[in-house]
Amino acid sequence: MPAILLAAAPAGHPLVHPFEGSKLVTSKFTEFDKYDIPVARPDKGKAVLQHLEGKITILGYQNPPNRSAFEIYRNYESAFRAAGFQNVHSCKGQECGGWMTLKWIGGYPKSDDGYYAAFRLARAGGDVWVAMGVSPQGAELAIVEPKAMDTGKVVIDAAALESGIAREGHIAVYGIHFASGKAELQPDSEPVLAEIASLLKKDAALKLHVIGHTDNQGNLGANMDLSKRRAAAVVTALTKSHNVSPDRLLADGVGPLSPVATNRSDEGRALNRRVELVEQ
């Protein structure tokens, strides 16, 4: 019996039923994480990857006896195509560019008798991706489904802000969000703004510089202007919505000129996009 997609799969994932007789030996499920999958052969020794974020399921199967890696691979490939997936990239053995280059994919071929493929299913709510490796011993599938990250799991309260400023003279705040490329505060910023206001009400002598920061993507002048407008938006919200005296806050921005992480990765750029409170 070939692999079946879009059917109940008690031994793995609703989208993928394993090849008949396969034994599930490893599984890992993450509600939200990042994952990079190879989507082309390495270019001059550098991996060609699709960066993904969402719900991630990784499944490892032991192949049934007397069934070849080629047969199992072709069954999965046929089932994915029949279910509407596009084969974005496929390769065999050393043609894939070498396991040591792309070893984070557990199923990536380590020898000439293994197969790899990346599949994409276009859906209105976001594309589903599958990275699949099949060897004579087993098959591994990494399934990435688009999903927005749950926010609000880490709460920065007034006590944490007070402690950071007392210890360092400043503190970076990551719970203040803006519309992309704009200085419009998002509604989910309100809890953090309320904590900043609480800090200021608790310590009547405290005055703050509110400093906007961006990553280095785009034009320097535009980023400098954006960082200043975002800082001003925070000050406006604190003074108008939380009754903080305007003479206790000064807004400014330094754009990408004071990074706390590399701008070469998504994770680093996310850390650099922040509002910082600095004691006057």
Order of alpha helices (4+ residues) and beta strands (2+ residues): beta-beta-beta-beta-alpha-beta-beta-beta-beta-alpha-beta-alpha-beta-alpha-beta-alpha-beta
